[in-house]
Amino acid sequence: MTTLLTCTDGSAYAPSLYQHAAWAALRLAARVEVLHVYPPAPPFLFPPVNFMGDPGMGSTAFALPELTALNEAQEKEAHAAAMALLDQASTTVRGEGVREVELTAVSGFLTEVLADWDKPFDLLLMGKRGESTAPARDALGHQLEAVIRQCPTPVLVVSHQFRPIRRILISFDDSPSSQAALRFVVESPLLRGLACDLVMAGDPTEENRQALDSAAALLKTGGFEAQEFLMQGDPETVSAWEIAANEIDLLVMGAYSHSRFLQFFIGSTTSEIIRRCRVPVIVMGGRMPHLHAESRHP
């Protein structure tokens, strides 16, 4: 059965996240697993050991049991708060009509938990930023890029508010990741039957036109009659203009074609588009096996 893994920390994006999860689950006839990763309890500090017989120094023999008990109490309290948050998520998702919801609370750090995650899932959902990120208008969560890069599935980054999704925009640049995005749209029931625009940011060359036409032909095999746009400008500006002009409800795109080293000098188009975008974004996970295979053999 198709599984959607939904990562929540109870931030302002949580209500939208749960509604998007329910929307996707109903379209895919999927089950939803809601994951909350809460910070581990801060490690206790051992008092100084009395090596010289100084009566003024503490002794670990007496302090260690108390400190251990305190640590366990903090962990128990954090887990209880996590389960309360997950219960709220379950209530919302089930209230939208999803029957199968599983809840998981884990102590640790999100990127590490996902790296070790051994249960299969087909789509990962996250908010644009979490509870610990400064509430600036265009801020991204500090873990978002790392999660997208390591994820073996598409990632749905939700917007602040849910609205019905009727029209999608595919940002296409003929890279392996954008080709993977096309195949996802064609093969997955998630977006089937929705109106579709296909936009490419670039010069009006014959090569770009042919690439865009080929992409539209592939979409047609999935039942999409896409409107094509080949527009000059950077992808961030072109996508933002297209979303605003044509009442787009969801953006689909490839992810992170540049290495981290290059991003240090030229920035990340993927992060910039997600930062500017006012609608949810489906991004192809950076560790999808077929992306690596295609990048080795262009």
Secondary structure, 3 states (H helix, E strand, C coil): CCEEEEECCCCCCHHHHHHHHHHHHHHHCCEEEEEEEECCCCCCCCCCCCCCCCCCCCCHHHHHHHHHHHHHHHHHHHHHHHHHHHHHHHHHHHHCCCCCEEEEEEECCHHHHHHCCCCCCCEEEEECCCCCCCCCCCCCCCCHHHHHHHCCCCEEEECCCCCCCCEEEEEECCCHHHHHHHHHHHHCHHHCCCEEEEEEECCCCHHHHHHHHHHHHHHHHCCCCCEEEEECCCHHHHHHHHHHHCCCCEEEECCCCCCHHHHHHHCCHHHHHHHHCCCCEEECCCCCHHHHHHHHCC
